Amino acid sequence: MPVFTRLRQQPDTSPEIEPEETTEQAPAAPRTLRSRLSDFRDRHPTATRNTRWTITILAAVLVLGALLLPNRIEALHTDRFTRIPVEAILGAAVALALPRRPRLIVAVVSGVALGAMTILNLLDMGFLEYLGRAFNVVLDWELLPDAQSYVEDAMGKTVAIAATIGVFVLIFLLLSLMALAMVRLSNVLARNKQTATRGTLIATVVWVLCSALGLQVSGVPIASDRTAGAVAIQARRVHDTLRDEAEFQKIAKVDAFGNTPPSQLVPDLRGKDMIFTFIESYGRSAIEDPVEAPGVDATLDARTKALAKAGFHAKSGWLTSATYGGSSWLGHSTTMSGLWISNQQRYRTLMASDHMSLTEAFKKTGDWDTVGIMPGVQKSWPESKFYGLDSYRNAFQMGYKGPKFSWSTMPDQYALQQFQNLEHSKKRSKPLMSLVILTSSHQPWAPIPKMVPWNDLGDGSVFNSIQKAGKNPSDIITSSPKSQAEYGKSVQYSVTALTEWLERYGTKDTVLVFLGDHQPIARVSGNKASRDVPISIVAKDPKVLDKINDWNWTDGLRPAHNAPVWKMSSFRDKFLTAYGSTPHPKKG
C-alpha cells in the first residue's frame, strides 16, 4: 500500500504530446496539355508514331496538291498530280539551309502565299467555266457580289448566305492549313537533315534529267514548274491590265464619227421606228449545237415564215462577242460603242467618256425620241447617258406583279407588252429609237416562262402557275445535258416573244435589230465553243435590207454556218456607214 501510494504520487515525467494541427493540403497543380500529350505519347508510342506520320503525309499531300493544281476544271486528272514540282525541291533546300526562326517565318509566309495561289487557281476555274476567261486580280473582285446575287436569285437567299459563309470558311482554312503544313514539313526536314539533304539532291537530279529529256506520262511532263509559271502569268496579267487601262483611255478618245454633224448621221433611216434588242445568252451554240439546234433552228425557220407572211423580211450574220458566258454589259457596250470592251476597267472608262454610242447617234440627230427597256436593271443605271436615252424603264417601272423566273425579273413577253403599252404606242411628234434588253434566256434556265395570249398578260399574275409548274434551278444548273436542253427552250421562248411582238405591233416603218450578247457558259456551249453570236436585221421596207446587200448576210433569221463573222466592235461603224452616215473623225 505505501509503495502504491508513492508510485501514484510521483510526478508524471513523460513528455507532453501536443495535439496534431489539422491543416488542409493545397490541391495539386493542373496538368498542362503538353504534359498530358507527353504522357499519352509515353503510354501509346505506336499510335503516336502513326499519328505523326499521318499528319506529315497529309501535309505533304496538301502542299504537293496545291503546287500541281491546274487552273482549269477539264485539266483535273490524276496524271496532273504525279509530277515532280520544282518549287517543292527549292522549298526543301531553303528549309534545310535556314536556322530555326527564319525557317519557320519563311514556312508560314510561303504557306499563306501557296494558299492564296490555290484560291486564285480555283477562281480561274470558276471564271473559265462561266465567263470563258481567267480571273483578273485587278478588275474582277467587284464581280463577286454579282455572283452572290445570281446565286440568291437562282437558288434562294438561304443557299446564297450558306455559300458565302462557306467560301470565307474555306479561304480561312486553306490559308491556315497550308501555313501549318509548310511548318510541319520544314520541321520534319530539319529533324532529319542528313536524310533530307540526300533526298533533295536526288530529287534535283531527277527533275533536271526529266526536264532536259522532256520525259512525259500520258502527255504530261514529269518535271513541273506549274506554280512558278502561274505566278509569272498572274504578274504579267496585272502588268498588262494596268498598261491596257492607260492605252484604252487614248483609244476611247478616237471616234470615226465623233465629229459628224447630226444631219449626216443615219440619214437613210429617217422616219424609221428603230429597235435594238439584245437576247440574253443567244449564242452560236443555240443554232449549231446538236442538242440545242434542232429546236432553236425550227423556231427560227418558223418565225421567219411567220414574219414573211406579215410582210417582214430579215438578213442574219455572226458577230464575235467581247465576252462569254456572262458580263452581258460588255457585249452591249462593245456593240454600241464600236470599241472592244472586254473587261470591267474598259467598261468604266467608256462609260465616263464622250465616245458616241450607236444609240446616241440617233439622239444626236434630234429626229428621234430615245428610250430604254431594262427589265434586268434593279438599281440606278447611270449608263443611260452613254446610250443617249431620254428615259428608261427598269424592273420596278413596268407594273409587274407576277413571280420572278430565277434571275429574270419578268418574262420577255410581259416586258415587250409593257414596252408597247408604256412607250411604243404613245403618239409622238418623232419616231422612236428603243434599246431593249431581254432576260428570260439568262442562266440557270429554270423555270422558263411560256407564251400566253397577249391579251391575257395583265399585270403578270398569269405567270404564277407557270412559274410554280416550272423546273427547279438547282436540278438544272448542276446537269450539263439538262442545262443544254433548257437553254435551247429559253432561246426559243425569247425569239418567239420578240418576233410575235413585231408581228403584232410592227409597222411598215419598223426596223428591228436583234442579237445575242454572248455565248452561254461552257457547260452548255462546250469548252471549245466560239464566242460568236447571231445578229439579224428585220424590216418591211425592202430599201432597209437593200442597204446591207454587200454584207452577204443570210436571208431569214437563221445565219448560215459560212455567213460572214465580224468582231462585235466593228458593227457600229458598219451600220452607220451602210445607212448613209459620213465619217468625221475625232482624234484624241
Buried (B, 14 or more C-beta within 10 A) or exposed (E): EEEEEEEEEEEEEEEEEEEEEEEEEEEEEEEEEEEEEEEEBEEEEEEBEEEEEEBBEEBBEBBBEBBBBBBEBEEEEEEBBBBBBBBBBBBBBBBBEBEEEEBBEBBBEBBBBBBBBBBBBBBBBBBBBBBBBBBBBBBBEEBBEEBBEBBBBBBEEEBBEEBBEEBEEEBEEBBEBBBBBBBBBBBBBBEEEEEBBEBBEEBBEBBEEBBEEEEEEEEBBBBBBBBBEBBEBBEEBBEEBEEBBEEBBEBBBEBBBBEBEEEBBBEEBBEBBBBBBBBBBBBBBBBBBEBBBEBBBEBBEBBBEBBEEBEBBBBBBBBBBBBBBBBBBBBBBBBBBBBBBBBBBBBBBBBEBEBBBBBBBBBBBEBBBBBBBBBBBEEEBEBBEBBBBEEBBBBEBBBBEBBBBBBBBBBBBBBBBBBBEBBBEEEEEEBBBBBBBBBBBBBBBBBBBBBBEBEEBBEBEBBEEBBEEBBEBBEBBEEBEBBBBBBBBBBBBBBBBBBBBBBEBBEEBBBBBBBBBBBBBBBBBBEEBBBBBBBBBBBBBEEBBEBBEEBEBBBBBBBBEEBEBBBBBBBBBEBBBBBBBEBBEBEE
